[in-house]
Amino acid sequence: MKKLSLFIVLLLSSFITISQTLHTIIFTDTQDESIGIAARASHDNYSDFLLTIETALGIPYSNTINQIDKKGYECNNKNLLHALENLPIKEDDIVVFIYIGHGARGINDWSNFPQMCLAIPQGSIYRDEKDFYPLENVRDMIMQKNPRFCLVIGDCCNSYSPSVSTKPHIDPTFAAAPDIIRRQGENIIKQLFLSKHGSVVLTASVKGQYGWCITKGPTIGMFLEKNINDVFQDIKDGKATFFDWETLLSKIREKTYNFSNTLNLTTIENGQTVRWTQTPYYEINLTDAPKIKPYPPKEPTDLQQAIIQVADSRTYSDTERIANSIKLQAKYFDGNNALIDVVGKDKKTIIQSTSIDIYLRRIATESDLANITILEQRKDDQNKVIYLKVHEIYVEPLQ
């Protein structure tokens, strides 16, 4: 993975009660000295991207999210295969897999997509290429379990390396303002993720190219991640309509190429200066899908789920939400002795400071609040919460 930039803005949205589980899997090589800073930044931004998808699809709580997040030395072949082999996928489930790190390909690789190099083992100074794993195999392992939809992203190089051996191919036929998403953007995300059955695989570059990032300056991260989030930001803001994956990914490919082409990216190869661009590669295998089956909402199992339940105006009446807020406060807080800070889009700027009772009263009666993320919490000696920093996501009000 070569060095260079990012500027990320994420999109956020609203929810409805739907049936499937969203499985999110991120493997990030944060230990690598050459790209670790960029990988960490892109990991955080991809996490926000997943929150966007979660919120727009309407499954931000009720035990409907299965998250796997492996960073540093845990970003290894053993953990990868364990995660993929043990995914408890049902027929309506959605799976999003993201790899951030180094990538490479053998001279005669069968796939157009790279092999993930994964992290250097703890205590070692080099990677064992036998532990590299083909990105396309990730898609095939997931699709054997027959999810409704699968998105696989490999944010890594796809350049040739004579030392990389070809790996076996798995046969896929085996079984400071509040964030607001426009209604149009919400509908587009639902169309992309709910209307089709199958898989989408996207990687940072075509065969023989590097994937680039910037590790210095105010904006840090991977080129592919920047342009994915730029495109989804346009969707969120109602500035773009991409109702099919081909149109969407074609735009991401175009923006990534144009971005790389303006930066004069060069390396020294065999004593010669070589100029590079970056062109993402993708494959789409989708068919029309049946409608989602309705499932009843489940009871929350932690504080964040409970807070989102209080804000859920689509599932519960105001009376039920107020009752839920009273139960939540009694379970997690010591009376009114807790401060709540609400922060804006930058996740830093405080736009409201209030007490827990006033905060719960507000969110229990608002109709356009779609999701809430707890960014920080502190507890007292009795394990009661005394401070929360939260980020709210709103859906555009109906006209």
C-alpha positions in Angstrom: 0.0 0.0 0.0 1.5 3.3 -1.1 1.1 6.6 0.7 -1.3 9.5 0.1 -4.8 11.1 1.2 -8.3 11.3 2.2 -11.1 13.6 3.2 -14.1 11.8 4.6 -17.6 12.9 5.3 -20.1 10.3 6.3 -23.7 9.9 5.7 -26.3 9.1 8.2 -30.0 8.3 8.2 -33.2 6.8 9.6 -34.6 3.4 10.5 -37.6 1.1 10.1 -38.1 -2.2 11.8 -37.0 -5.0 9.4 -36.0 -8.5 9.8 -32.4 -9.3 8.9 -29.2 -9.1 10.8 -26.4 -6.8 9.5 -23.1 -8.6 9.8 -20.1 -6.1 9.6 -16.6 -7.4 9.5 -13.5 -5.1 9.4 -9.9 -6.4 9.3 -7.4 -3.6 9.5 -3.6 -3.8 9.4 -2.9 -1.0 11.9 0.5 -2.3 13.0 2.2 -1.7 9.7 4.7 1.2 9.9 4.2 2.4 6.3 0.4 2.6 6.3 -0.7 2.2 9.9 -1.7 5.8 10.4 -3.8 5.9 7.3 -5.3 2.4 8.0 -6.4 3.6 11.5 -8.0 6.7 10.1 -9.8 4.8 7.3 -10.9 2.1 9.8 -12.7 4.8 11.8 -14.2 6.3 8.7 -15.4 3.0 7.4 -16.9 2.3 10.8 -19.0 5.5 10.3 -19.8 4.3 6.8 -21.2 1.1 8.3 -23.2 3.1 10.9 -24.7 4.9 7.9 -25.8 1.7 6.3 -27.1 0.3 9.6 -29.2 3.4 10.2 -30.6 3.8 6.7 -31.6 0.1 6.7 -33.4 0.5 10.0 -31.6 -2.0 12.2 -29.6 0.0 14.7 -30.6 -2.1 17.7 -32.6 -5.2 18.9 -29.8 -7.7 18.6 -29.8 -7.3 14.8 -26.1 -6.3 14.3 -23.2 -8.8 14.4 -19.9 -6.8 14.5 -16.5 -8.3 14.0 -13.5 -5.9 14.2 -10.0 -7.1 14.1 -7.1 -4.7 14.2 -3.3 -4.9 14.6 -1.9 -8.4 15.1 -5.5 -9.7 15.3 -5.8 -8.9 11.6 -4.5 -12.4 10.6 -5.4 -15.4 8.5 -6.6 -17.5 11.4 -9.0 -14.9 12.7 -10.2 -14.2 9.2 -11.1 -17.8 8.4 -12.7 -18.3 11.9 -14.9 -15.2 11.4 -16.0 -16.3 7.9 -16.6 -19.9 8.8 -18.7 -19.1 11.8 -20.9 -16.4 10.5 -24.5 -17.2 11.6 -26.1 -16.1 8.4 -29.9 -16.3 7.8 -31.6 -15.9 4.4 -32.5 -12.2 4.8 -29.1 -11.1 6.3 -26.8 -8.5 4.9 -23.0 -8.9 5.2 -20.4 -6.1 4.7 -16.7 -7.1 4.8 -13.9 -4.5 4.7 -10.2 -5.1 4.6 -7.7 -2.2 5.0 -4.0 -3.0 4.6 -1.5 -4.3 2.1 -2.5 -6.3 -0.9 -0.6 -8.1 -3.7 -1.1 -10.7 -6.4 0.9 -13.6 -7.8 2.0 -13.5 -11.5 -0.5 -16.1 -12.5 -3.4 -15.4 -10.0 -6.8 -16.6 -11.1 -8.7 -13.7 -9.7 -8.9 -10.1 -10.8 -8.9 -9.1 -7.2 -5.9 -9.1 -4.9 -4.7 -11.3 -2.1 -4.9 -9.7 1.3 -1.5 -9.7 3.0 -3.0 -9.2 6.4 -0.8 -8.2 9.4 2.8 -9.2 10.2 2.6 -11.9 13.0 3.4 -10.6 16.5 7.1 -11.0 17.2 8.0 -11.3 13.5 9.5 -8.8 11.2 8.1 -10.2 7.9 4.9 -11.6 6.5 4.6 -15.2 5.5 2.9 -15.1 2.1 1.4 -18.5 2.7 -1.0 -16.7 5.0 -2.1 -14.2 2.3 -5.8 -14.7 1.4 -7.7 -14.0 -1.8 -10.3 -11.2 -1.5 -12.6 -13.0 -3.9 -12.6 -16.1 -1.6 -14.1 -13.9 1.1 -17.0 -13.2 -1.1 -17.4 -16.9 -2.1 -17.3 -18.1 1.6 -19.9 -15.6 2.5 -22.2 -16.4 -0.4 -22.0 -20.1 0.4 -24.2 -19.2 3.4 -26.8 -17.6 1.1 -27.2 -14.1 2.6 -29.6 -11.7 1.0 -26.8 -9.4 0.1 -23.0 -9.2 0.5 -20.6 -6.3 0.0 -16.9 -7.0 0.1 -14.3 -4.1 0.0 -10.6 -4.6 -0.2 -8.8 -1.3 0.4 -5.4 -2.4 -0.6 -2.9 -2.7 -3.5 -3.4 -5.1 -6.4 0.2 -5.0 -7.7 2.2 -8.0 -8.9 4.8 -9.7 -6.7 6.9 -12.6 -7.9 7.2 -14.0 -4.4 3.4 -14.4 -4.0 2.1 -17.8 -4.8 -1.4 -18.5 -6.2 -3.9 -19.6 -3.6 -6.7 -22.1 -4.1 -10.0 -20.7 -5.4 -13.1 -21.6 -3.3 -16.0 -22.9 -5.4 -18.8 -20.5 -4.7 -21.5 -23.0 -5.8 -21.3 -24.9 -2.4 -23.9 -23.8 -0.4 -21.7 20.9 14.4 -25.0 20.6 13.2 -27.0 17.5 13.6 -26.6 14.9 10.9 -29.5 14.6 8.6 -30.1 12.2 5.7 -32.5 13.2 2.9 -35.5 11.0 2.3 -34.2 10.4 -1.2 -30.8 9.2 0.2 -32.6 6.9 2.6 -34.6 5.3 -0.3 -31.5 4.9 -2.4 -29.6 3.0 0.3 -32.6 0.8 0.9 -32.9 0.1 -2.9 -29.2 -0.8 -3.1 -29.1 -3.1 0.0 -32.6 -4.5 0.1 -33.8 -5.0 -3.4 -31.2 -7.5 -4.7 -29.8 -10.9 -3.8 -26.2 -11.7 -4.3 -22.8 -10.0 -3.9 -20.7 -7.0 -4.8 -16.9 -7.1 -4.5 -14.8 -3.9 -4.8 -11.1 -3.4 -4.4 -8.9 -0.3 -4.5 -7.1 -1.0 -7.9 -7.0 -3.2 -10.9 -4.3 -5.8 -11.5 -0.8 -4.5 -11.3 -1.7 -1.2 -9.6 -1.0 0.2 -6.2 -3.7 1.4 -3.8 -2.7 4.8 -2.4 -3.1 6.7 0.8 -1.8 9.9 2.5 -0.2 9.6 5.9 0.7 13.2 6.5 -1.3 16.4 6.8 -4.7 17.3 8.0 -6.5 14.6 5.9 -5.4 11.0 6.4 -6.6 7.8 4.9 -7.1 5.6 1.8 -8.1 6.9 -1.7 -10.8 4.3 -2.1 -12.4 5.1 1.2 -12.3 8.8 0.5 -14.2 8.4 -2.7 -16.7 5.8 -1.4 -17.6 8.2 1.3 -17.7 11.2 -1.0 -20.2 9.5 -3.2 -22.3 8.3 -0.3 -22.2 11.9 1.2 -23.7 13.1 -2.1 -26.4 10.4 -1.7 -27.1 11.5 1.8 -27.4 15.1 0.8 -29.8 14.4 -2.0 -27.2 15.5 -4.6 -26.9 12.1 -6.4 -29.1 9.2 -7.4 -27.5 5.8 -7.8 -30.3 3.2 -7.7 -28.1 0.4 -9.0 -24.6 -0.8 -8.0 -23.2 -0.5 -11.5 -23.9 3.2 -11.7 -22.7 3.7 -8.1 -19.4 1.8 -8.4 -18.7 3.3 -11.8 -18.9 6.7 -10.2 -16.6 5.6 -7.4 -14.1 4.2 -9.9 -14.2 7.5 -11.9 -13.7 9.7 -8.9 -10.9 7.6 -7.5 -9.0 7.6 -10.8 -9.5 11.3 -11.3 -8.3 12.0 -7.8 -5.2 9.9 -8.2 -4.5 11.4 -11.6 -4.2 14.9 -10.2 -1.5 14.0 -7.6 1.4 12.9 -9.8 2.0 9.7 -8.0 5.4 8.2 -8.7 7.7 5.4 -7.6 11.2 4.3 -8.6 11.1 1.0 -10.4 14.4 -0.5 -11.6 16.0 2.9 -11.4 13.2 4.5 -13.5 10.5 6.9 -12.4 7.1 5.4 -12.9 3.9 7.5 -12.8 0.8 5.9 -11.4 -2.9 6.3 -11.2 -5.4 4.2 -9.2 -8.5 2.6 -10.8 -10.7 0.5 -8.5 -12.0 -2.8 -9.8 -15.4 -4.4 -9.0 -17.6 -7.3 -9.9 -21.4 -7.5 -9.4 -23.4 -10.7 -9.1 -27.0 -9.8 -8.3 -30.6 -10.9 -9.0 -33.9 -9.5 -7.8 -34.8 -10.3 -4.2 -38.1 -11.0 -2.5 -39.5 -8.5 0.0 -38.2 -8.4 3.6 -40.2 -10.4 6.1 -41.5 -8.4 9.0 -40.1 -9.3 12.4 -41.3 -8.0 15.8 -38.9 -5.7 17.6 -36.7 -7.2 20.3 -35.9 -5.9 23.7 -32.6 -3.9 24.0 -29.7 -5.6 25.7 -27.4 -2.6 26.5 -27.5 1.1 27.1 -27.1 2.2 23.5 -29.9 -0.1 22.3 -32.1 1.2 25.1 -31.5 4.8 24.1 -32.3 4.1 20.5 -35.5 2.3 21.5 -36.6 5.5 23.4 -36.0 7.5 20.2 -37.8 4.9 17.9 -40.9 6.7 16.8 -41.7 4.3 14.0 -42.1 1.3 16.3 -43.4 2.8 19.5 -45.9 5.4 20.5 -44.9 8.5 22.5 -46.5 6.9 25.6 -44.5 3.7 25.1 -41.3 5.6 24.5 -41.7 7.7 27.7 -42.3 4.5 29.6 -39.1 3.0 28.1 -37.2 6.1 29.1 -38.2 5.7 32.7 -37.1 2.0 32.7 -33.8 3.0 31.1 -33.0 5.8 33.6 -33.8 3.5 36.5 -31.6 0.7 35.2 -28.5 2.6 34.0 -28.5 6.0 35.9 -28.5 7.2 39.5 -31.5 9.5 39.5 -30.9 12.6 37.5 -27.2 12.7 38.4 -25.8 12.4 34.9 -24.6 15.0 32.2 -25.3 14.4 28.6 -23.3 16.2 25.9 -24.6 16.0 22.3 -22.0 16.6 19.6 -22.4 17.6 16.0 -21.1 16.1 12.7 -17.4 16.5 13.7 -18.1 14.3 16.7 -16.4 16.9 18.8 -18.3 20.2 18.9 -20.9 20.2 21.7 -24.3 21.4 20.5 -26.2 20.6 23.7 -25.4 19.9 27.3 -28.2 18.7 29.6 -29.2 16.3 32.3 -30.3 12.8 31.7 -34.0 13.3 32.6 -34.3 16.3 30.2 -32.5 14.5 27.5 -34.6 11.4 27.7 -37.8 13.5 27.8 -36.7 15.2 24.5 -35.8 12.1 22.5 -38.9 10.3 23.7 -41.1 12.8 21.9 -39.1 13.7 18.8 -40.3 12.1 15.5 -37.3 12.6 13.2 -34.4 11.3 15.4 -33.3 8.1 13.7 -30.2 6.9 15.5 -27.9 7.7 18.5 -24.3 6.7 19.0 -22.6 6.7 22.4 -19.1 8.1 21.8 -18.0 8.2 25.5 -19.4 7.2 28.9 -18.2 7.3 32.4 -19.5 5.5 35.5 -19.3 5.9 39.2 -18.3 3.4 41.9 -21.8 1.9 41.8 -21.5 1.2 38.1 -24.1 3.9 37.3 -23.5 6.2 34.3 -22.6 9.7 35.2 -21.6 11.1 31.8 -22.5 10.4 28.2 -21.2 12.0 25.0 -23.6 11.1 22.1 -24.0 11.8 18.4 -27.5 12.0 16.9 -28.6 11.2 13.4 -31.8 12.7 12.0 -33.9 11.8 9.0 -35.3 14.6 6.8 -38.8 15.6 8.1 -41.7 14.7 5.9 -43.1 17.7 4.1 
